[in-house]
Each structure stands twice: as structure tokens, then as C-alpha cells.
Amino acid sequence: MTKVLIVAFLGVTVYNLVSFTQSTRDAVNRSFSDSAAADLYGLSDHLTDPDAFEQYRSSSDNIRKIARFYDNLQSDRSLEVLSAFDQNLPIVNFEGGETFEYGYGTEMSLQGPHPDESLGGVAVNVKSMQMNQAAFEFYNLTDAVGKAFDWESIDYSNPSTPVLLGSNYRGVYEIGDRLTGNLYSRVARFEVVGFLEPNSSMFYQNDLNFYLDDYVLIPYPQSIEHFPETEAYFYGILAFAMINANVAVDTGTSPDVVLSTLATAGNQSGFDAYALINVPSYITQFALVRNLILDNLGLLVTIEIALIIGSIVAIVALTRFNHRRRSQRVRALWMLGRRGSALSGTALATTVIEYAAIAVALVFLIQRLPNQDSTSGLLITAGVFVLFLLDAIWQQRLVKTTILGTGGKTA
């Protein structure tokens, strides 16, 4: 009975390790399509509670963790972080019409020109899109003369930040014009360095053609980790905006690559309050758990090997103990004229009964596990069958050795 329990327990542990790893991979693979030129994943923070969000953002150390997380992802070549975020941007003394106002063409009401105390004048909330270099290049955006930003020089601590305007701004502003706006409660000065080509568009919020003709395009800095301590409020908002992004990978890239890269970036930066969006939450959690398993796979395999070795030692010891108990009976039956083949058959029958009990126990236990996988079941079945063959052969040899020890022949 002890032998049955040991082998059954060993089979269940191996089944759990193999089946859970396989089931998590399948769950994630089912959630993503490989029909596009690139697979996109939605990345966001999961601090949905306003109080938790404010508490997290109030710490400069936390903001730097987010910034390092973003930097780590950008430095990984297995994916591209397409960070883009649209919002209303109050511009003082705005010279354009209402078509440039945030919410124009939607069900949102327009605020129109209004006093802005921080800007010291009358402002208009215009459409703006903040974007990093990866998103700008991924969507093949450029200005009308083929130039782009000098991304390495983008720094919000500079006196002004270069911006590109949508093509509909032609005739409203000129290259070199200066604009003053309110960016995250901070007075920001912008310099117009060019205009986007007509009908420039991108994929944004499930809109395949999100047109930017009426937008002010603001470039993100390459990194914000070393922000001034006195501007933690501004950079706290900016950091969360930057990690709310899409992640692009080559078609056919395993979701494991994305999840592993996110986990690595999170571990190195200390930021783990992220989530994949546009994916069923249980799949995300499934994948994160599987990623945890893979991160500790060496430890899990070591433990499983130790269990296998310990179980084999226990099985060998139990088999020898049982054989010593049965050897006197085998000798007595041999002396009474029982044929060797009959004694071997009895030993084989005992082994068959043991492994039949093991099979029943395994089926009973596995059917009650939450993770069901036929491939893992076949693997365990094959393993138990091999163990049965080895055990049966050894039992036969032990019987023959016992008979030969009495001076007889096994035939």
C-alpha cells in the first residue's frame, strides 16, 4: 500500500508540473492573433483605485521605478514599446478655429476660449498627442519635408520643446512659431518645427486610422528617470502616461517572450503594478503565474528530481523488504514442488495488482485536479508503464535468485 501511495504521489507531482506549464502556454496563445503584420499587446498600470494611484504617485522612488521599467522595456530588442497618449492641451492665445478643439467631432461638449490662471490669459483646449520615438517610427510618421525630431535632444527641462503640427495647421502657424500651453498643470513652451503630412494616421484605442491632421504632436523624452525632485508631481503623471502603451512584436513571436520581458523589466526596476489590457484577465493572470514558474523552473525541476530519486530509493527499499518477507514462502513452495514459472507468475501477478492500484489512484487524483491535460496524462501513463516493466523484470529476477539459492533450477 505504501508503494502505491508513493508512486501515485510522484505521478501527480510530475503531472502538475507538466500540465500546468502546458495549459498556461495554451491559454496565452489562444488570446493573441497572428494575422497582423505585428502583434500588438496593450500595456497599462493596474492602479485603478484613485487613492492607491495617488499614494503610489506621491513617492519619487515609485516614479523612478516606473521610469526604469519603461527604460528597460525600450532597451529590449525583442519588442517595441509604442507609447502614445492623446489629451486636451490648453494653449494660450490660440489662433486656430474650433475644429482644433479637443472633443470636436465627438459627443463631447467644447469649452471654447476660457481664462487660464496658470497661463495668464485666454486659452483653448486643443487636441494633442504625446508620443515616443518607437511609435512615431512604427506608424511611419514624418513631417512634410521628410524630417523628424532630434529625439536624443528632447528634454522637458529645456526652455522649449519641439512639436509637429497636423497638416490642417498650415496657414494657422508657421515653422518657428512659439506656443505656450498647460501640460499636466505645468507651463510648457513649444516650438513648431514642422507639419505632418496630410492624412497622417496611426492605430490608437482600437481605431485603425486615427487621423492626426488637427493635432499637436508632442515628443516624449527618451528617459525621465533623472527628473528634478521639485517636479515630482509633473513627472509622476508623465511616467504613468508613458507606460500606458502598446507593445509590438513580430508576428509569430511567442507571448512568452513578451511576458518574460515584462517580468524581467519589472524585477529589475521594482515596478510590478502593470497589466496587459485587451486580454481576458484570467489569461493575463494565468500567463503571469506561468512566467513565475518559468523563472523558477530550475528550482522546480531540482525539487522534482529530488522527489523522483527519493521515491525510487523508497520503492527499491520497499521491494527488497517485501521480497525478504516472501522469500521464505517462495523457498517453501519450491521445496514442495511448485514450478518456478508458477512462482514467477505469482510475483508478476502481485506486481500487476500493485500497478493497477497505482493507475486507479492516479486517475482518481488527476481527475480532481483543476488543470486537465491529455498530453501530460499520456506522459504519466507512459512513465508508470515503464516503471511497471522495470519493476516486473526485477521481481522476476529476485524470484529466480531465491530459487537458485535453494540449489534448484527455475525452469
GIDACOR-V673824 format. One line per field, one symbol per residue. burial: b if it has 24 or more other ideal C-beta (glycine too) atoms within 12 Angstrom, else e. A space follows every 50 residues. Layout:
burial->???
This chain:
burial->eebbebbbbbbbbbbbbbbbbbbbbbbbbebbeeeeebbbbbbbbbbeee eeeeebbeebebbbbbbbbbbbbbebebbbbbbbbbbbbbbbebebeeeb bbebeeeeeeeeeeebeebeeebbbbbbbbbbbbbbebbebebeeeebbe eeebebeeebbbbbbbbbbeebbeeebebbbbbbebbbbbbbbbbbbeeb bbbbeeeeebbbbbbbbbbbbbbbbebeeebbebbbbbbbbbbbbbbbbe eebbbbbbbbbbbbbbeebebbbbbbbebeeebbebbbbbbebbeeeeee eeebeebbeebeeebeeebeebbeeebeebbebbeeeeebeebbeebbeb beebbebbbebbeebbeebebebeebbeebeebbeebbeebbebbbebbb bbbeeeeeebe
